[in-house]
Amino acid sequence: MKLGVIGSPIDHSKSPVMHHAAYRALGLRWSYEPHEVTTESFERFMSGLRGQWRGVSVTAPLKEQARAWARELDENARLTGAANTVLVQSRRAFNTDVTGIVAAFRLVGLTESRTAGIVGGGATAMSALVALHRMGATGVEVRARNLEKLEPMTRLAHELGVALRPGNLDTPIGGVDAVVSTLPAGARVIPQISDPAAILDADYARGYSRYELDHEDRVISGLEMLAAQALAQVRIFVGGDPERALPNEGVVWRAMRSAVGVE
């Protein structure tokens, strides 16, 4: 069985080591390799997947294209407009980032959040909005570099019944429970965040969080989100359902976390 992760750039992806660890733990001789695929080459690549191809994980900048390519969407992909997991033959698409965000907060004991914050306005921010809504948030502070690009998030918030309060990156965030930061490593400005219950810094590529100096005991590594969403992907690739537990899932989960240095 063949699997892979697609995107551009793709060399930094930690998905192969996690998925290889999962399939070894499951006793499956499946391959999972990275493939450099751009927006221009996406359709050609997908049309060439035949035979033993089971599915692909999808990263930037292809998540919106993957959603459009699919014939069937899970609710998370429908709401966010993006898919990060595709079953090739059935053309079913899923967004497991939502699951990963909720699970990451659960690991530190935060299962509910009435008020929340999001830093950034891209695809991961859309997933964060759905995840925070699932945790009970009715009001969300959003900080972004370009407020004009928040229209899709504004429409999604309206559909979910969430009050969205946008501001620039230099506008502080205060009085919230959970915060998800989706800013890339190159961002030069981050908002001041006052007394949150927990912050999930989705940018795991830096190796440390930009928020640790002020909130070290409350910061959740982006690797936690990455591992949790990857577990949901493995469930999809093995059983076709992100909610169906794997055989010996505890062993699989520990192997995946260990593969990316999360203990």
Helices and strands as residue ranges (DSSP letters): E 2-7, H 15-26, E 31-36, H 42-47, E 53-58, H 63-69, E 72-73, H 75-80, E 85-87, E 92-94, H 97-107, E 115-119, H 123-134, E 139-143, G 147-150, H 151-160, E 163-167, E 173-174, E 178-181, E 193-194, E 198-201, H 212-215, G 216-218, E 219-221, H 222-239, H 249-259
